[in-house]
Amino acid sequence: MNPSRPAPGPDAARAFRLGIFAGAIIGLVVAVVLYWYGTLTLFAFGYVLLLLYPVYLVLVATALSVWLGYDKDVTSLRPVYRTER
C-alpha cells in the first residue's frame, strides 16, 4: 500500500522562509549576547560564527523541512535507467 502525501504548498514555502529567517536571527542574537556578556571570547565568537553557525542553519533547515513536509522517503524514489548509445 502506498500512502498518498500531498506536496507542500505556497504556505509551506512561506513558513520555511520565515522559519529560516527567524532561526538565523535567533542564532545571531544568541551569539552576540553570549559575546556581550563575556561568555565567549573574541576567538570563540569567531569560531561560533564561522564554523558552528552554518551547521546550526543546516539543522534548522532540516527540522523545518521535515516539519513542513518537504522530506522525501523511500516511496519517493524511482529507478534510474541508463540509456545505451
MMTF fields as JSON, N, C-alpha, C and O atoms, coordinates in Angstrom:
{
  "mmtfVersion": "1.0.0",
  "mmtfProducer": "UNKNOWN",
  "numBonds": 339,
  "numAtoms": 340,
  "numGroups": 85,
  "numChains": 1,
  "numModels": 1,
  "chainsPerModel": [1],
  "groupsPerChain": [85],
  "chainIdList": ["A"],
  "bondAtomList": [4, 2, 8, 6, 12, 10, 16, 14, 20, 18, 24, 22, 28, 26, 32, 30, 36, 34, 40, 38, 44, 42, 48, 46, 52, 50, 56, 54, 60, 58, 64, 62, 68, 66, 72, 70, 76, 74, 80, 78, 84, 82, 88, 86, 92, 90, 96, 94, 100, 98, 104, 102, 108, 106, 112, 110, 116, 114, 120, 118, 124, 122, 128, 126, 132, 130, 136, 134, 140, 138, 144, 142, 148, 146, 152, 150, 156, 154, 160, 158, 164, 162, 168, 166, 172, 170, 176, 174, 180, 178, 184, 182, 188, 186, 192, 190, 196, 194, 200, 198, 204, 202, 208, 206, 212, 210, 216, 214, 220, 218, 224, 222, 228, 226, 232, 230, 236, 234, 240, 238, 244, 242, 248, 246, 252, 250, 256, 254, 260, 258, 264, 262, 268, 266, 272, 270, 276, 274, 280, 278, 284, 282, 288, 286, 292, 290, 296, 294, 300, 298, 304, 302, 308, 306, 312, 310, 316, 314, 320, 318, 324, 322, 328, 326, 332, 330, 336, 334],
  "bondOrderList": [1, 1, 1, 1, 1, 1, 1, 1, 1, 1, 1, 1, 1, 1, 1, 1, 1, 1, 1, 1, 1, 1, 1, 1, 1, 1, 1, 1, 1, 1, 1, 1, 1, 1, 1, 1, 1, 1, 1, 1, 1, 1, 1, 1, 1, 1, 1, 1, 1, 1, 1, 1, 1, 1, 1, 1, 1, 1, 1, 1, 1, 1, 1, 1, 1, 1, 1, 1, 1, 1, 1, 1, 1, 1, 1, 1, 1, 1, 1, 1, 1, 1, 1, 1],
  "groupList": [{"groupName": "MET", "atomNameList": ["N", "CA", "C", "O"], "elementList": ["N", "C", "C", "O"], "formalChargeList": [0, 0, 0, 0], "bondAtomList": [1, 0, 2, 1, 3, 2], "bondOrderList": [1, 1, 2], "singleLetterCode": "M", "chemCompType": "L-PEPTIDE LINKING"}, {"groupName": "ASN", "atomNameList": ["N", "CA", "C", "O"], "elementList": ["N", "C", "C", "O"], "formalChargeList": [0, 0, 0, 0], "bondAtomList": [1, 0, 2, 1, 3, 2], "bondOrderList": [1, 1, 2], "singleLetterCode": "N", "chemCompType": "L-PEPTIDE LINKING"}, {"groupName": "PRO", "atomNameList": ["N", "CA", "C", "O"], "elementList": ["N", "C", "C", "O"], "formalChargeList": [0, 0, 0, 0], "bondAtomList": [1, 0, 2, 1, 3, 2], "bondOrderList": [1, 1, 2], "singleLetterCode": "P", "chemCompType": "L-PEPTIDE LINKING"}, {"groupName": "SER", "atomNameList": ["N", "CA", "C", "O"], "elementList": ["N", "C", "C", "O"], "formalChargeList": [0, 0, 0, 0], "bondAtomList": [1, 0, 2, 1, 3, 2], "bondOrderList": [1, 1, 2], "singleLetterCode": "S", "chemCompType": "L-PEPTIDE LINKING"}, {"groupName": "ARG", "atomNameList": ["N", "CA", "C", "O"], "elementList": ["N", "C", "C", "O"], "formalChargeList": [0, 0, 0, 0], "bondAtomList": [1, 0, 2, 1, 3, 2], "bondOrderList": [1, 1, 2], "singleLetterCode": "R", "chemCompType": "L-PEPTIDE LINKING"}, {"groupName": "ALA", "atomNameList": ["N", "CA", "C", "O"], "elementList": ["N", "C", "C", "O"], "formalChargeList": [0, 0, 0, 0], "bondAtomList": [1, 0, 2, 1, 3, 2], "bondOrderList": [1, 1, 2], "singleLetterCode": "A", "chemCompType": "L-PEPTIDE LINKING"}, {"groupName": "GLY", "atomNameList": ["N", "CA", "C", "O"], "elementList": ["N", "C", "C", "O"], "formalChargeList": [0, 0, 0, 0], "bondAtomList": [1, 0, 2, 1, 3, 2], "bondOrderList": [1, 1, 2], "singleLetterCode": "G", "chemCompType": "PEPTIDE LINKING"}, {"groupName": "ASP", "atomNameList": ["N", "CA", "C", "O"], "elementList": ["N", "C", "C", "O"], "formalChargeList": [0, 0, 0, 0], "bondAtomList": [1, 0, 2, 1, 3, 2], "bondOrderList": [1, 1, 2], "singleLetterCode": "D", "chemCompType": "L-PEPTIDE LINKING"}, {"groupName": "PHE", "atomNameList": ["N", "CA", "C", "O"], "elementList": ["N", "C", "C", "O"], "formalChargeList": [0, 0, 0, 0], "bondAtomList": [1, 0, 2, 1, 3, 2], "bondOrderList": [1, 1, 2], "singleLetterCode": "F", "chemCompType": "L-PEPTIDE LINKING"}, {"groupName": "LEU", "atomNameList": ["N", "CA", "C", "O"], "elementList": ["N", "C", "C", "O"], "formalChargeList": [0, 0, 0, 0], "bondAtomList": [1, 0, 2, 1, 3, 2], "bondOrderList": [1, 1, 2], "singleLetterCode": "L", "chemCompType": "L-PEPTIDE LINKING"}, {"groupName": "ILE", "atomNameList": ["N", "CA", "C", "O"], "elementList": ["N", "C", "C", "O"], "formalChargeList": [0, 0, 0, 0], "bondAtomList": [1, 0, 2, 1, 3, 2], "bondOrderList": [1, 1, 2], "singleLetterCode": "I", "chemCompType": "L-PEPTIDE LINKING"}, {"groupName": "VAL", "atomNameList": ["N", "CA", "C", "O"], "elementList": ["N", "C", "C", "O"], "formalChargeList": [0, 0, 0, 0], "bondAtomList": [1, 0, 2, 1, 3, 2], "bondOrderList": [1, 1, 2], "singleLetterCode": "V", "chemCompType": "L-PEPTIDE LINKING"}, {"groupName": "TYR", "atomNameList": ["N", "CA", "C", "O"], "elementList": ["N", "C", "C", "O"], "formalChargeList": [0, 0, 0, 0], "bondAtomList": [1, 0, 2, 1, 3, 2], "bondOrderList": [1, 1, 2], "singleLetterCode": "Y", "chemCompType": "L-PEPTIDE LINKING"}, {"groupName": "TRP", "atomNameList": ["N", "CA", "C", "O"], "elementList": ["N", "C", "C", "O"], "formalChargeList": [0, 0, 0, 0], "bondAtomList": [1, 0, 2, 1, 3, 2], "bondOrderList": [1, 1, 2], "singleLetterCode": "W", "chemCompType": "L-PEPTIDE LINKING"}, {"groupName": "THR", "atomNameList": ["N", "CA", "C", "O"], "elementList": ["N", "C", "C", "O"], "formalChargeList": [0, 0, 0, 0], "bondAtomList": [1, 0, 2, 1, 3, 2], "bondOrderList": [1, 1, 2], "singleLetterCode": "T", "chemCompType": "L-PEPTIDE LINKING"}, {"groupName": "LYS", "atomNameList": ["N", "CA", "C", "O"], "elementList": ["N", "C", "C", "O"], "formalChargeList": [0, 0, 0, 0], "bondAtomList": [1, 0, 2, 1, 3, 2], "bondOrderList": [1, 1, 2], "singleLetterCode": "K", "chemCompType": "L-PEPTIDE LINKING"}, {"groupName": "GLU", "atomNameList": ["N", "CA", "C", "O"], "elementList": ["N", "C", "C", "O"], "formalChargeList": [0, 0, 0, 0], "bondAtomList": [1, 0, 2, 1, 3, 2], "bondOrderList": [1, 1, 2], "singleLetterCode": "E", "chemCompType": "L-PEPTIDE LINKING"}],
  "groupTypeList": [0, 1, 2, 3, 4, 2, 5, 2, 6, 2, 7, 5, 5, 4, 5, 8, 4, 9, 6, 10, 8, 5, 6, 5, 10, 10, 6, 9, 11, 11, 5, 11, 11, 9, 12, 13, 12, 6, 14, 9, 14, 9, 8, 5, 8, 6, 12, 11, 9, 9, 9, 9, 12, 2, 11, 12, 9, 11, 9, 11, 5, 14, 5, 9, 3, 11, 13, 9, 6, 12, 7, 15, 7, 11, 14, 3, 9, 4, 2, 11, 12, 4, 14, 16, 4],
  "groupIdList": [1, 2, 3, 4, 5, 6, 7, 8, 9, 10, 11, 12, 13, 14, 15, 16, 17, 18, 19, 20, 21, 22, 23, 24, 25, 26, 27, 28, 29, 30, 31, 32, 33, 34, 35, 36, 37, 38, 39, 40, 41, 42, 43, 44, 45, 46, 47, 48, 49, 50, 51, 52, 53, 54, 55, 56, 57, 58, 59, 60, 61, 62, 63, 64, 65, 66, 67, 68, 69, 70, 71, 72, 73, 74, 75, 76, 77, 78, 79, 80, 81, 82, 83, 84, 85],
  "secStructList": [7, 7, 7, 7, 7, 7, 7, 7, 7, 2, 2, 2, 2, 2, 2, 2, 2, 2, 2, 2, 2, 2, 2, 2, 2, 2, 2, 2, 2, 2, 2, 2, 2, 2, 2, 2, 6, 6, 1, 1, 7, 2, 2, 2, 2, 2, 2, 0, 0, 0, 0, 0, 2, 2, 2, 2, 2, 2, 2, 2, 2, 2, 2, 2, 2, 2, 2, 2, 6, 7, 7, 7, 7, 4, 4, 4, 7, 7, 7, 7, 7, 7, 7, 7, 7],
  "xCoordList": [0.845, 0.0, 0.893, 1.86, 0.569, 1.371, 0.574, -0.336, 0.897, 0.129, 0.4, 1.529, -0.644, -0.525, -0.283, -1.037, 0.788, 1.093, 1.043, 1.745, 0.234, 0.182, 1.481, 2.156, 1.813, 3.017, 2.801, 1.685, 3.858, 3.719, 3.344, 3.811, 2.529, 2.05, 2.794, 3.845, 2.255, 2.914, 2.964, 3.868, 2.008, 2.056, 3.247, 3.879, 3.551, 4.711, 6.001, 6.953, 6.042, 7.238, 7.449, 8.577, 6.364, 6.473, 6.869, 7.679, 6.307, 6.661, 8.12, 8.788, 8.629, 10.034, 10.941, 11.912, 10.624, 11.433, 11.407, 12.444, 10.231, 10.108, 10.87, 11.525, 10.788, 11.487, 12.996, 13.699, 13.504, 14.94, 15.382, 16.414, 14.616, 14.958, 14.941, 15.866, 13.892, 13.802, 14.921, 15.512, 15.217, 16.303, 17.645, 18.477, 17.867, 19.126, 19.26, 20.32, 18.193, 18.226, 18.422, 19.213, 17.717, 17.845, 19.262, 19.83, 19.836, 21.201, 22.204, 23.095, 22.065, 22.968, 22.797, 23.782, 21.558, 21.304, 21.9, 22.492, 21.754, 22.325, 23.838, 24.429, 24.475, 25.937, 26.395, 27.365, 25.716, 26.1, 25.879, 26.71, 24.777, 24.511, 25.555, 26.016, 25.932, 26.977, 28.315, 29.068, 28.606, 29.837, 29.737, 30.698, 28.581, 28.382, 28.562, 29.167, 28.038, 28.161, 29.491, 29.702, 30.375, 31.694, 31.788, 32.829, 30.742, 30.778, 31.681, 32.359, 31.69, 32.539, 33.665, 33.447, 34.861, 35.959, 35.829, 34.97, 36.673, 36.625, 36.945, 36.317, 37.92, 38.265, 37.094, 36.768, 36.458, 35.322, 34.136, 33.416, 33.933, 32.854, 33.085, 32.152, 34.311, 34.638, 34.452, 33.968, 34.838, 34.657, 33.173, 32.773, 32.37, 30.923, 30.335, 29.534, 30.722, 30.15, 30.633, 29.855, 31.893, 32.436, 32.221, 32.075, 32.199, 32.108, 30.814, 30.272, 30.314, 29.123, 27.818, 26.821, 27.815, 26.598, 26.072, 24.865, 26.918, 26.391, 25.814, 24.817, 26.427, 25.894, 24.539, 23.61, 24.437, 23.163, 22.078, 20.947, 22.415, 21.419, 20.983, 19.818, 21.913, 21.55, 20.6, 19.637, 20.862, 19.972, 18.583, 17.571, 18.542, 17.25, 16.502, 15.301, 17.199, 16.558, 16.065, 14.992, 16.838, 16.421, 15.173, 14.229, 15.172, 13.998, 12.755, 11.666, 12.921, 11.778, 11.281, 10.072, 12.194, 11.764, 11.005, 10.046, 11.419, 10.686, 9.327, 8.316, 9.298, 8.06, 7.039, 5.841, 7.516, 6.607, 6.307, 5.525, 6.897, 6.568, 7.424, 7.016, 8.598, 9.476, 10.372, 11.043, 10.393, 11.274, 10.769, 9.573, 11.684, 11.361, 11.611, 12.507, 10.825, 11.036, 11.248, 11.408, 11.248, 11.548, 10.524, 10.862, 9.294, 8.266, 8.481, 7.867, 9.341, 9.612, 10.675, 10.857, 11.367, 12.457, 11.92, 10.933, 12.589, 12.253, 13.516, 14.613, 13.389, 14.586, 15.192, 14.481, 16.493, 17.215, 17.741, 18.363, 17.483, 17.94, 18.924, 18.706, 19.999, 20.993, 20.689, 20.521, 20.622, 20.331, 21.621, 22.662, 21.54, 22.705, 22.826, 21.826, 24.045, 24.261, 24.832, 25.081],
  "yCoordList": [-1.171, 0.0, 1.238, 1.319, 2.171, 3.378, 4.582, 5.046, 5.099, 6.247, 7.494, 7.748, 8.255, 9.458, 10.661, 10.911, 11.402, 12.619, 13.801, 13.816, 14.775, 15.944, 16.737, 16.759, 17.378, 18.212, 19.474, 19.989, 19.978, 21.232, 22.378, 22.442, 23.248, 24.355, 25.648, 25.648, 26.755, 28.052, 28.512, 29.255, 28.081, 28.445, 27.787, 28.391, 26.553, 25.865, 26.55, 26.63, 27.039, 27.745, 29.045, 29.385, 29.764, 30.996, 30.694, 31.413, 29.638, 29.251, 28.818, 29.097, 28.144, 27.738, 28.967, 29.052, 29.913, 31.135, 31.908, 32.376, 32.042, 32.742, 32.0, 32.63, 30.681, 29.891, 29.998, 30.093, 29.984, 30.14, 31.529, 31.677, 32.543, 33.909, 34.056, 34.625, 33.547, 33.638, 32.843, 33.306, 31.661, 30.861, 31.544, 31.484, 32.199, 32.914, 34.087, 34.296, 34.841, 35.991, 35.52, 36.107, 34.474, 33.964, 33.467, 33.733, 32.746, 32.265, 33.394, 33.334, 34.422, 35.569, 36.315, 36.719, 36.499, 37.212, 36.438, 37.039, 35.132, 34.331, 34.464, 34.638, 34.385, 34.503, 35.884, 35.989, 36.936, 38.296, 38.513, 39.137, 38.009, 38.16, 37.415, 37.919, 36.219, 35.479, 36.214, 36.209, 36.83, 37.617, 38.881, 39.263, 39.519, 40.767, 40.558, 41.389, 39.449, 39.178, 38.526, 38.209, 38.322, 37.806, 36.299, 35.774, 35.593, 34.135, 33.617, 32.603, 34.311, 33.952, 34.973, 36.181, 34.466, 35.364, 35.74, 35.214, 36.64, 37.046, 35.864, 35.691, 35.054, 33.865, 32.884, 32.353, 32.64, 31.716, 32.266, 31.506, 33.574, 34.192, 33.997, 33.669, 34.196, 33.953, 32.497, 32.193, 31.59, 30.157, 29.826, 29.076, 30.385, 30.135, 30.653, 29.965, 31.852, 32.425, 31.733, 31.549, 31.353, 30.792, 29.289, 28.791, 28.559, 27.104, 26.517, 25.582, 27.028, 26.433, 27.01, 26.294, 28.281, 28.926, 28.297, 28.078, 27.999, 27.326, 25.938, 25.542, 25.207, 23.892, 24.058, 23.288, 25.059, 25.37, 25.678, 25.208, 26.462, 26.796, 25.563, 25.449, 24.643, 23.401, 22.581, 22.006, 22.523, 21.795, 22.443, 21.744, 23.766, 24.471, 24.16, 23.889, 24.197, 23.901, 22.461, 22.19, 21.537, 20.135, 19.952, 19.278, 20.551, 20.426, 21.042, 20.472, 22.194, 22.835, 22.014, 21.9, 21.445, 20.681, 19.426, 19.042, 18.783, 17.607, 18.032, 17.389, 19.102, 19.555, 20.008, 19.775, 20.658, 21.203, 20.224, 20.55, 19.054, 18.041, 18.052, 17.494, 18.665, 18.666, 17.429, 17.199, 16.637, 15.476, 14.409, 14.311, 13.633, 12.544, 11.231, 11.138, 10.22, 8.91, 7.89, 8.257, 6.643, 5.591, 5.541, 5.161, 5.914, 5.86, 6.92, 6.844, 7.906, 8.954, 8.543, 9.213, 7.449, 7.034, 6.344, 5.609, 6.597, 5.948, 5.308, 5.811, 4.226, 3.616, 4.509, 5.221, 4.458, 5.254, 4.283, 3.272, 4.604, 3.76, 4.536, 5.704, 3.878, 4.483, 4.031, 2.841, 4.998, 4.66, 4.284, 4.91, 3.27, 2.829, 3.694, 4.005, 4.085, 4.935, 4.147, 4.692],
  "zCoordList": [0.0, 0.0, 0.0, 0.758, -0.832, -0.998, -0.489, -1.177, 0.704, 1.202, 0.367, -0.051, 0.137, -0.673, 0.234, 1.174, -0.069, 0.687, -0.262, -1.273, 0.047, -0.844, -0.775, 0.254, -1.867, -1.912, -1.088, -1.026, -0.455, 0.293, -0.643, -1.78, -0.17, -0.99, -0.735, -0.093, -1.235, -1.067, 0.386, 0.768, 1.193, 2.612, 3.3, 4.166, 2.917, 3.478, 3.038, 3.814, 1.812, 1.33, 2.105, 2.461, 2.362, 3.153, 4.585, 5.17, 5.157, 6.523, 6.599, 7.594, 5.573, 5.553, 5.508, 6.26, 4.631, 4.547, 5.86, 6.33, 6.445, 7.718, 8.822, 9.651, 8.834, 9.836, 9.706, 10.712, 8.476, 8.264, 8.693, 9.348, 8.334, 8.734, 10.248, 10.829, 10.892, 12.354, 13.018, 13.994, 12.505, 13.067, 12.92, 13.825, 11.78, 11.565, 12.532, 13.122, 12.689, 13.607, 15.048, 15.786, 15.452, 16.815, 17.073, 18.133, 16.109, 16.274, 16.413, 17.259, 15.589, 15.684, 17.001, 17.619, 17.428, 18.69, 19.863, 20.76, 19.867, 20.95, 20.968, 22.034, 19.8, 19.74, 20.208, 20.959, 19.777, 20.17, 21.664, 22.324, 22.206, 23.642, 24.462, 25.485, 24.02, 24.738, 24.681, 25.655, 23.57, 23.474, 24.33, 24.999, 24.305, 25.046, 26.546, 27.224, 27.064, 28.496, 28.873, 30.044, 27.93, 28.221, 28.305, 28.7, 27.948, 27.957, 26.845, 27.012, 25.714, 24.58, 24.441, 24.536, 24.218, 23.877, 22.409, 21.702, 21.956, 20.545, 19.635, 18.591, 20.032, 19.242, 19.203, 18.141, 20.35, 20.404, 19.612, 18.964, 19.663, 18.896, 17.395, 16.662, 16.941, 15.535, 15.152, 14.061, 16.052, 15.803, 15.671, 14.781, 16.554, 16.514, 15.207, 14.574, 14.799, 13.579, 12.311, 11.375, 12.268, 11.027, 10.888, 9.771, 11.999, 11.894, 12.446, 11.857, 13.535, 14.136, 13.593, 13.493, 13.245, 12.753, 11.456, 11.35, 10.47, 9.262, 9.556, 8.951, 10.468, 10.846, 11.532, 11.286, 12.383, 13.044, 12.001, 12.128, 10.977, 9.946, 9.155, 8.774, 8.909, 8.22, 9.089, 8.581, 10.392, 11.293, 11.361, 11.41, 11.362, 11.341, 10.052, 10.08, 8.927, 7.637, 7.59, 7.052, 8.147, 8.167, 9.017, 8.608, 10.195, 11.068, 10.423, 10.497, 9.798, 9.136, 7.948, 7.741, 7.169, 6.003, 6.408, 5.738, 7.491, 7.964, 8.508, 8.224, 9.281, 9.891, 8.85, 9.007, 7.782, 6.77, 5.639, 4.746, 5.651, 4.655, 3.411, 2.392, 3.45, 2.292, 2.241, 1.235, 3.298, 3.333, 2.367, 2.091, 1.874, 0.952, 1.669, 2.509, 1.342, 1.923, 0.804, -0.36, 1.159, 0.198, -0.924, -2.045, -0.65, -1.692, -2.77, -3.834, -2.515, -3.494, -4.515, -5.531, -4.244, -5.125, -6.367, -6.317, -7.477, -8.739, -9.295, -9.054, -10.022, -10.599, -11.681, -12.391, -11.787, -12.79, -13.837, -13.513, -15.08, -16.182, -17.033, -17.354, -17.389, -18.274, -19.7, -19.967, -20.605, -21.992, -22.701, -22.5, -23.521, -24.314, -25.546, -26.195, -25.873, -27.056, -28.173, -29.248]
}
